[in-house]
């Protein structure tokens, strides 16, 4: 029976175990989306801490795609060079480095969460003097009433759409140069690609709005562009919101997610990372242990693709049960990895029956601490 410590084969790559650091924004760039010491230590610690896959935070494919002026980016060679020592370190620790490629769409240009998170207008600045910018939206009239001011928005035209696809393609090429092994396309949480997917935020009447086929067109084109430049021996993931959690209107739901997951598989996607929500402030969502797992499980049962589950996983036994019971192929852990960067080592300690194997999961430098 497969357990969470079992390796996960993805094309020609193998994750040492099925525990991944879920992408988590750090809002810690000091200049123009370039990785800093914070990113190196933060991601590096979790690689030391035994995660099989270490995924970066949402990394913007173009400057306008950042949530805040402090988000990571990958729109120039300088960005790739800043990330390269981080991927090298993660690989040295036995982890697979992944990059989450993102465009924040109409949720871009905001203050940091701990500084208010309200939109920064193009002629305005945040508390540190960083300027805002005009954000891109599939349908500005359908912008959900998030807290704070309405941002200055532009409706994406054909040129913008082609620009986004090309930005993803170029970002994937640069991610390769930076040494990443996995490219994850962020199509969840109410950001640009999810905004196109959901009829709540997409009321367009062109080829990119209306039918399922049209609303999913942009993400499918982005996936195809990334898969074209991402080598055949390296995996591509897509993170989706399994549902908008809006029962009172036509919205994005799990049935459409299953259908899209099959389309992704046909396009060469190796794993669908199933999160949820983030599109609308009226979402009816409750947290707690495994709160999104039933969505991942349904995609795994009904679509022909590997699935990652995320949300409310805090204990090694809990992660193990998800894999053992066939509910997920990979378990992504977010906040628990902030509380405990060594969650992966804790899992080896708690779950590994062979004491030598448990000790060997620890870096040599720490191994004397493995025996209690
Ligand atoms: C997140 N999350 C997130 N998700 C994502 O796809 N890209 C991102 O950049 C971020 N950023 C982010 C920052 C912080 C500080 C947190 C806490 C969360 C969501 C995260 O990856 C995860 O899906 C959720 O936190 C749910 O999992 P946990 O935390 O319950 O394990």
Boltz pocket constraint, residues with backbone or C-beta under 6 A from the ligand:
constraints:
  - pocket:
      binder: B
      contacts: [[A, 22], [A, 23], [A, 24], [A, 25], [A, 26], [A, 56], [A, 57], [A, 58], [A, 100], [A, 186], [A, 188], [A, 189], [A, 239], [A, 275], [A, 310], [A, 311], [A, 312], [A, 313], [A, 332], [A, 333], [A, 334], [A, 335], [A, 336]]
      max_distance: 6.0
